[in-house]
Amino acid sequence: MKRRVKMMSMVFVILSIIAGTLYGCGTTGENSSSEGNSSEESTSGKTIEMEIGYTDESLDKFREIIVEFTEKTNISVELITPGSDYETVMKTRMASGDMPDVFVTHGWSIARYKEYLLELNDQPWFDTVGESIKGVVSDQDGKVYVLPVTQGVNGIEYNKEVLEAAGVDVKSLQTMEGFQDACEKIKAAGAVPVFIGGKDYWTSASYLGTMIPGYYTAEGAELQAAAQLKEGSFDWETDGLDFFNDIRDMVEKGYFNEDFITADETQGFEALAAGKCAFLVGGIAIDRVLQYNADAEIGILPVPSTTAGGKVQYSVGEGSAFGIWKDSEYIAEAKQLLEFLAEPDIAARIVELDGQLPALTNIDTASNKTFAAFTESQELLGDVICYDNLFDREYLPSGMWTILSDSMMEVFMDPTDAGVQSATKSMQENYLDKWEAEN
């Protein structure tokens, strides 16, 4: 019943293998044990192809949502679920010109997928898109091409009791100088200022990606380098020294946990929950911290500025964001699907299975402690906060994530001028190579 010309046979073999391996059979808009919702049995005769990145329990929960959509509308949904191969499969489909009717943009709705997507500003849910995510998913003309149900927010999680014991006022953390002064007080009080679980490489990469905007791209950053980063002219071996020298100084002063190379991410959650450290930097995940101590008082803060008058920043990225292929034969039906996913009770379920913050303002957040802490920080700092896309997505060429981690580790393992030079050289060489490959 499918209506489009099929992709290259190899791609469909890959998709069939992946879907069959993970889920028993190519997934439709229902559990394999359900009846009456497969594309062959839809009374409307219409099947939307939808590509998503969910796996395991999250996939099962999302499939239940799709079953409800089919029952409500008689529009069937065929779920394509490549798992870890999602990005590779999507690049192949872009090259072939055969896109899914609806697909998750995994952080790249504007930078990568805009030319394939339908503008959605006229949709009934558009006015519920939160301000913190709206700028990230909008192009220069203010056009939005996805329904963002959840958002990933990077910032600084902190243990309130540790800061109080060390005599640190949260409002003093609006500058990098204030942040490092706080680290000194926290260390003197007997706690680890900043925990890095370097065994899991993404924790060090996330630290760099979260903190570095305060140096180069946030409003009021001492060195405004957003344009240079995007055009491939940023010189990491000179301009990048400001950031990496500060990391070197923090290592030398003992502001990181001594086992930052062998510790993992989970140990960081445990340390923050137990009051053994003050700060975790990266993706905000308070619920994961509270698993280790439900009574811990955890707050979140945006990244400090390098100037006294600069704005503090949260880095915000697309979480579960759904777009419609502009050349789909079933645009009306695809819009119905997005409207369904935007319904407050449905969107709330996606927030729960996704584990990130809600991106729509009409979602019930009463039990979401992470969102409560996010709102608390917004009320505390107000207009001093600015929002931007995740640093690596907005300002770096694709493929730099592991390089961020490697460069941080160079300085962690060798907190000297030589270590800094090695880190900035690695950043520079990889940045140029990957930027030239993309341009």
C-alpha positions in Angstrom: 0.0 0.0 0.0 3.0 2.3 0.3 2.8 5.0 -2.3 6.4 6.3 -2.8 9.2 4.9 -4.9 11.3 2.7 -2.6 14.8 3.6 -1.5 17.8 1.7 -2.6 17.3 -2.0 -1.7 20.3 -2.0 0.5 18.8 0.7 2.8 15.6 -1.2 3.2 17.5 -4.4 4.0 19.3 -2.5 6.7 16.1 -1.1 8.1 14.4 -4.5 8.0 17.3 -6.1 9.8 17.4 -3.4 12.5 13.6 -3.3 13.0 13.4 -7.1 13.1 16.3 -7.5 15.5 15.1 -4.9 17.9 11.4 -5.4 17.9 10.6 -8.8 16.4 9.1 -7.5 13.2 8.9 -4.2 11.3 7.0 -2.0 13.7 3.6 -0.6 12.8 1.6 1.9 14.9 0.9 -0.9 17.4 2.3 -3.5 19.6 3.0 -6.7 17.7 0.4 -8.4 19.8 -2.3 -5.7 19.1 -4.9 -6.0 16.4 -6.7 -3.7 14.1 -4.0 -1.0 13.8 -1.6 -2.2 11.2 -1.3 -0.3 7.9 -3.0 -3.1 6.1 -6.0 -2.9 8.4 -6.5 0.8 8.7 -10.0 1.7 7.6 -8.8 5.0 6.2 -6.3 3.2 3.9 -3.7 5.8 4.9 -0.4 5.0 6.5 2.1 7.6 7.7 5.7 6.5 7.8 7.3 7.9 10.9 11.0 7.6 11.8 11.9 7.9 15.5 15.0 7.3 17.7 13.3 5.7 20.7 14.4 2.2 21.8 13.6 -0.3 24.5 11.0 0.8 27.1 10.7 4.3 25.7 9.8 2.8 22.3 7.1 0.6 23.9 5.6 3.6 25.6 5.7 5.7 22.4 4.1 2.9 20.5 1.2 2.9 22.9 0.7 6.6 22.1 0.6 5.8 18.4 -1.9 3.1 18.9 -4.2 5.6 20.5 -3.8 8.0 17.6 -4.7 5.3 15.1 -7.8 4.3 17.2 -8.9 8.0 17.3 -8.3 8.8 13.6 -8.2 5.5 11.7 -4.8 6.8 10.4 -2.2 4.1 10.7 1.5 4.9 11.5 4.4 2.7 10.4 7.3 3.3 12.9 10.8 3.0 11.5 13.2 2.6 14.4 16.9 2.4 13.4 18.2 2.9 16.9 21.8 3.9 17.0 21.9 4.0 13.2 19.3 6.8 13.1 21.6 9.5 11.8 23.2 7.3 9.2 19.9 6.1 7.8 18.5 9.7 7.7 21.6 10.9 5.7 21.0 8.1 3.2 17.4 9.0 2.9 18.2 12.7 2.4 20.6 11.7 -0.4 17.9 9.6 -2.1 15.2 12.3 -1.7 12.9 9.8 0.0 12.1 11.0 3.5 9.7 9.7 6.1 6.3 11.6 6.3 7.2 12.5 9.9 10.5 12.2 11.6 12.5 13.2 14.7 15.1 15.9 13.9 17.4 14.9 16.8 18.8 18.5 17.2 19.1 19.5 13.6 15.8 20.9 12.5 17.3 24.1 11.1 20.9 23.3 10.4 20.4 20.0 8.6 16.7 19.3 7.8 15.1 22.7 7.1 15.0 22.2 3.3 13.1 19.0 3.8 10.6 20.2 6.3 7.2 21.9 6.2 6.8 25.2 7.9 4.5 24.9 11.0 3.9 28.4 12.3 0.2 28.1 11.4 -0.4 25.1 13.5 -2.8 25.3 16.6 0.0 24.3 19.0 2.5 26.9 17.8 1.7 29.5 20.5 2.4 26.9 23.2 6.1 26.5 22.2 8.2 27.8 25.1 10.4 30.8 24.8 13.6 29.0 25.8 13.3 26.5 22.9 11.6 28.8 20.3 14.8 30.5 19.2 16.6 27.2 18.8 14.0 25.8 16.4 13.4 29.0 14.5 15.2 30.2 11.4 16.2 33.8 10.8 12.7 34.6 9.6 11.1 33.2 12.7 9.8 30.1 10.9 9.5 26.9 12.9 9.6 23.5 11.2 9.1 21.1 14.1 6.8 20.4 17.0 9.2 20.4 20.0 7.6 18.4 22.8 10.7 18.2 24.9 13.9 20.2 25.3 17.4 19.3 26.6 18.9 22.0 28.8 22.6 22.2 29.7 23.6 24.2 32.7 25.0 23.7 36.2 23.3 21.5 38.8 24.2 22.3 42.4 23.6 21.0 45.9 22.0 23.8 47.9 23.2 22.5 51.3 26.8 22.3 50.1 26.8 25.9 48.9 25.1 27.1 52.1 27.7 25.3 54.2 30.5 26.9 52.2 28.9 30.4 52.5 28.3 30.7 48.7 25.5 33.0 47.5 23.9 31.6 44.4 23.7 35.1 42.9 27.5 35.4 43.1 27.8 32.7 40.4 26.9 35.0 37.5 30.6 35.4 36.5 33.4 33.0 35.9 35.4 34.8 38.6 32.5 34.3 41.0 32.3 30.7 40.1 35.9 30.0 40.7 35.8 32.0 44.0 32.9 29.7 45.0 35.0 26.6 44.1 37.7 27.8 46.5 35.2 28.2 49.3 33.7 24.8 48.7 37.1 23.1 48.6 38.0 24.8 51.9 34.7 23.5 53.4 35.7 19.9 52.6 33.6 19.1 49.5 34.6 18.6 45.9 33.7 21.7 43.9 33.1 20.1 40.4 32.7 16.4 39.7 33.7 15.0 36.3 33.0 11.3 35.5 35.6 11.1 32.8 35.4 7.3 32.4 32.2 8.2 30.5 33.7 10.5 27.9 30.6 12.5 27.3 30.8 14.0 30.8 34.0 15.9 29.9 32.7 16.8 26.4 29.5 18.1 28.0 31.4 20.2 30.5 33.3 21.9 27.6 30.2 22.3 25.5 28.2 23.7 28.4 30.8 26.1 29.9 32.6 27.5 26.8 29.7 29.7 25.5 30.4 32.0 28.5 33.8 32.6 26.9 33.0 33.0 23.2 29.3 33.1 22.2 27.0 34.1 25.1 25.7 37.7 25.2 28.4 39.8 26.8 31.2 37.1 26.5 34.6 38.8 26.7 35.6 37.5 23.3 32.7 37.5 20.9 33.6 34.8 18.4 30.3 33.3 17.2 30.8 34.5 13.6 34.4 33.2 13.5 33.4 29.8 14.9 30.7 29.4 12.2 32.8 30.5 9.3 35.8 28.3 10.2 38.2 31.1 11.1 38.3 30.7 14.9 41.9 30.0 16.0 41.8 27.5 18.9 45.5 27.7 19.5 45.3 31.4 20.3 41.7 32.4 21.1 41.0 29.0 22.7 43.6 29.6 25.3 41.3 31.6 27.6 39.0 28.6 28.2 41.7 25.9 28.4 44.0 27.9 30.7 41.1 28.2 33.1 40.6 24.5 33.0 44.3 24.0 33.7 44.1 26.4 36.7 41.0 24.6 38.1 42.8 21.2 37.9 45.9 22.6 39.6 43.8 24.2 42.4 42.0 20.9 43.0 38.6 22.1 42.0 37.8 18.7 40.2 37.5 15.3 41.8 40.9 13.6 41.9 39.5 10.5 40.1 38.1 12.5 37.2 39.6 10.0 34.7 38.4 6.8 36.2 35.1 8.0 37.8 31.9 7.5 35.8 28.7 9.6 35.4 26.8 7.7 38.0 29.3 8.4 40.6 28.8 12.1 39.9 25.0 11.8 40.5 25.8 9.9 43.8 28.3 12.5 44.9 25.9 15.4 44.3 23.1 13.7 46.0 25.2 12.9 49.0 26.6 16.4 49.3 30.1 15.3 48.5 30.4 17.7 45.6 28.8 21.0 44.8 28.4 21.1 41.0 27.7 18.9 38.0 28.0 20.6 34.7 26.2 19.4 31.5 22.7 18.1 30.7 20.3 18.8 33.5 19.0 15.5 35.1 17.8 16.2 38.6 15.6 13.1 38.7 18.7 10.9 38.2 20.4 12.6 41.1 17.4 12.2 43.4 17.5 8.4 42.7 20.4 8.3 45.1 18.9 10.6 47.8 15.3 11.7 47.4 15.8 14.4 50.1 18.7 16.1 48.4 18.1 19.8 47.7 19.2 20.3 44.1 19.1 23.5 42.1 20.2 24.5 38.6 22.0 27.5 37.3 22.9 28.9 33.9 26.6 29.2 32.8 28.4 32.3 34.2 29.7 35.0 31.9 33.3 36.1 31.5 32.3 39.7 32.0 30.5 41.4 34.9 27.8 42.8 32.6 27.4 39.7 30.5 24.4 37.5 30.5 24.4 34.0 32.0 23.3 31.3 29.5 21.4 28.1 29.3 22.2 25.9 26.3 19.0 24.5 24.9 18.6 21.7 22.4 15.8 19.9 20.7 14.6 16.9 22.6 11.7 15.0 21.0 11.0 17.3 18.1 8.8 16.1 15.2 8.8 17.5 11.7 6.8 16.8 8.5 8.4 16.1 5.2 7.3 18.9 2.9 6.9 16.5 -0.1 4.8 14.0 1.9 1.6 12.7 0.2 -0.1 12.8 3.5 0.6 16.2 4.9 -3.0 16.7 6.3 -2.7 13.4 8.2 0.8 14.2 9.4 -0.5 17.5 10.8 -3.2 15.5 12.6 -0.5 13.4 14.1 1.5 16.4 15.4 -1.7 17.9 16.8 -2.3 14.7 18.7 1.3 14.6 20.1 0.9 18.2 21.2 -2.2 17.5 23.3 -1.3 18.3 26.9 -1.8 14.8 28.3 -0.1 13.1 25.4 2.8 15.6 25.4 3.2 15.0 29.2 3.6 11.3 28.6 6.3 12.0 26.0 8.1 14.2 28.5 8.0 11.3 31.0 9.4 8.7 28.6 11.9 11.1 27.2 13.3 12.2 30.5 13.9 15.8 29.4 12.2 19.1 30.1 8.9 20.0 28.5 9.1 22.4 25.6 5.4 23.3 25.5 3.9 25.7 28.0 0.6 23.8 28.4 2.1 20.6 29.8 1.4 19.8 33.5 4.8 20.1 35.2 3.6 19.9 38.8 5.5 16.7 39.5 8.6 17.5 37.4 11.3 18.6 39.8 13.8 19.4 37.1 11.4 21.8 35.5 10.6 23.3 38.9 14.3 24.0 39.5 14.6 25.4 36.0 11.7 27.8 36.6 13.2 28.7 40.0 16.4 29.8 38.4 14.5 31.8 35.7 12.6 33.6 38.5 15.9 34.3 40.4 17.8 35.7 37.5 15.1 36.9 35.1 16.3 38.9 32.1 20.0 38.2 33.0 19.5 34.8 31.3 20.0 34.2 27.6 19.4 31.0 25.7 21.2 29.5 22.7 21.5 26.2 20.9 23.9 23.6 22.1 27.4 24.8 21.4 28.6 21.8 19.2 25.4 21.9 17.2 25.4 25.6 16.6 29.1 26.5 16.3 31.1 23.4 15.5 31.2 21.1 12.4 29.7 17.7 12.8 31.9 15.0 14.4 33.6 17.1 17.1 32.0 15.6 20.2 34.7 13.1 21.0 37.3 15.7 20.2 35.9 17.9 23.0 36.4 15.1 25.4 39.9 14.2 24.2 40.9 17.9 24.5 39.6 18.2 28.0 41.5 15.0 29.0 44.7 16.4 27.6 44.5 19.1 30.2 43.2 16.9 33.0 46.2 14.5 32.6 48.7 17.3 32.0 47.7 20.6 33.6 50.7 22.5 32.2 51.3 24.8 29.3 52.2 21.7 27.3 48.9 20.1 28.1 47.0 23.2 27.1 48.9 23.5 23.8 48.2 19.8 23.0 44.5 20.3 23.7 44.2 23.5 21.6 46.2 22.0 18.8 43.9 19.0 18.7 40.8 21.3 18.7 42.3 23.4 15.9 43.3 20.6 13.6 40.0 18.7 13.9 37.9 21.8 13.7 39.5 22.8 10.4 39.5 19.4 8.9 35.8 18.8 9.7 34.8 22.3 8.8 36.5 22.0 5.4 34.9 18.6 4.8 31.4 20.2 5.4 32.0 23.3 3.3 
